[in-house]
């Protein structure tokens, strides 16, 4: 009996230990995390609305609904909507009584704007009934009208005219796409002749009015509308628009600001100085117009968007705000006499504030961990945002006055407690060119500093991008490391968040300089950390990361294996077949036929005689940013050079792998490929 009691007591002592054991993340655990969308805070600062996607491996079973939670975190979030379609563009009415959002619900042939009475409850009611669909609703300041967007046929300024054109085109028996200007494709779709228009509709009315009916510039072939916003008195719409989109084969298109009267009439051009302007917002008192601006056609591969203020409506006294920051501003909100904005800096996104009159920006989020996006501010100054880190998917937080935040949603907290997710470790390297280069070190689950781990060098896309302290699904740090790899994620020259010049310095050196920095950072990590086995290295990435992987294929045998997703192998072919070409000319120093040395000296296909490293090559067949032809050309060269390689084409995917089962298969193949050469 004593032996039985002793054994039982041992079991009881051991149970808590086993209960606390954590494990490596799997694709199922990653994919089924709930995806928490950007917050919208009520005008009184008491409530936050956001969408939540509950994924499934069966796409028809994926659920996406609106949820609401008290901003003070005093109660759990609850579901507001329940339907088969997702809701987007959700926005509170000025009195906090209603939510406007867009959705395609049962009986809708296209997405429409719906209104939900949050105060009294009940089902959402369809507000618009436009045959071409409606989205991005924005309330007028007095709450009596809603501005929304719809893509219509050129010259068709009534819904009946759009219906007639649609029916006429259905009767055409031949199938052909006809174009007279560039581009003809975008991302993953062939372009048609529709163009986005702005509409307004009064609450209580079923008639929507196209605001571009009398606007002359809308009749230009290269016209397209960007962001739009109400004036403080509700009499005008200020919007950004491009009128020279058809010229982007040989120059950058320029976006300018315009205003159009809500009651009808032609638009007035507000800016015309050669710079590009977008994302207009107006102060509540109507005195200022804010926007972001950047130089255009200055033959630079990258330009920062600068927060800019004009007097309104005179457009006098143009003032660039926060000029000294030298960091990308991702979003901003005007709240009374204060501007709140989110900016990227050294691999993190942080929130700042400053007076509308200018001054030194003040950092509001001082934790030094993670990234803040989806910034929203209530009328009384309650600041909320999405917060995520390398160890946590996005959740909604309230930003406190002391620089901390309070988490108000916990959709994935329980799942995360069971996973062994090591926080990323920061590393700075001085490159051979004397530059400070930032990297993250990612350690696998079950990490033991006394062991030796193979190294996977992961290369980000862009190149105007960065590896941040955030959560990802397409290249999740921890899932990639799970089999037992250490990852090095380097922000090479051309990356963002380190100053405008750092991003611009990649011009004329698209591959060699960044590749050297990637290798030097990895060598630095191997030297610093004894747990990295420098004899077992692989490298890979997607988009520009795929480009650079293909460059490494032709310039070094340093790596045991490579992975290339959506990567170019022939920059000249990429110039001629991508949906965007002019910036590639700027990068190289001229079009291909002018024979700038970049085209020949930094073009992976010219180095095909050196191809030796085993490589996994993947691509989406619907990718029009780095079209399939580049992958096929790479594959042909690999087979010609007898390089061990595998090609995977995803017929339903674009530049990204987004479908659940495809993503799972992709990660399996990546792990198998790395395991074959590193384990």
Helices and strands as residue ranges (DSSP letters): H 2-20, H 27-31, E 35-36, E 40-41, E 47-54, G 59-61, E 63-70, E 78-79, E 88-92, E 98-103, E 112-117, E 125-126, E 135-139, E 145-153, H 159-170, E 185-186, E 189-190, E 194-202, E 209-210, G 216-219, E 224-230, E 236-242, G 245-247, E 255-261, E 268-269, E 276-282, E 288-294, E 306-311, E 319-320, G 323-325, E 329-335, E 338-345, E 348-355, E 362-363, E 371-377, E 383-389, E 392-399, E 405-407, H 413-417, E 425-430, E 436-442, E 453-459, H 477-481, E 485-491, H 500-504, H 512-528, E 532-542, H 544-555, E 561-565, H 571-577, H 582-588, G 592-594, H 597-601, G 604-610, E 615-620, H 628-640, E 645-650, H 660-678
